[in-house]
Amino acid sequence: MAKDVIVACDFPSREAFDAFLALFTDCKPFLKIGMELYYACGPDIVKEAKRRGHKVFLDLKLHDIPNTVGKATSVLNELGADICNVHAAGGVKMMAAARTALREDALLIAVTQLTSTSAQMLKEELLIDQPMEDVISHYALNAKAAGLNGIVCSPLEAAVVKKVCGEDFITVTPGIRFADAAADDQVRITTPAKAREIGSDYIVVGRPITAAQDPVAAYKRCVAEFLNK
Ligand code: C5P
């Protein structure tokens, strides 16, 4: 199973994206393009990243009725993203519609619960009484039943997901922080090394790299800690 560090390119403009990528002269990180950059620049930003030789996780977290999500996914096909995602909360039919619509060579994963969601928020705001781990396992099984390739979850939940869905089911885990850094708005977090130990296949890292004084050094530290090299 491929393991890699994915850099969350949460930038407000093409200029900021270009300036960030210009720093990486001797490597081509796997990039995550999310709502902020996509909405700011439009679909061409994905093609541009691919043209420059990067792998791309297009993190648009689709969540709507099955027909709409299926059709929207078909439109995304031409951008060439390597990974796309939907919200597991949309249900099995919605996830299956997206999987049917997406190119076979692209991975489709489902967001279980956002890594900014705490146990208290799950219970008090979302009115979900089951423990976080049970909710994540259940959403992961739904994603598997819909034919998806894996899920997005906190690294803390990667082991239980592997246990219930099998080793081949991919875990993509944001909520990564260096041991000596701030958590920001993330709640269910851990370090790159611990994420590897628990069973993450891909870690998604944003601010610890993009807001670092030396983003390239921070990226390389992340790769070294996660891949144990
Ligand atoms: O800056 P930071 O490392 O917190 O960035 C994490 C990235 O992962 C953000 O782009 C966020 O949208 C995304 N993400 C997340 N939790 C999820 C799914 C995606 O933090 N469950």
Residues whose N, C-alpha, C, O or C-beta is under 5 A from the ligand:
A	BS01	C5P	A8 D10 G34 Q113 L114 T115 V152 P174 G175 I176 Q186 V204 V205 G206 R207 P208
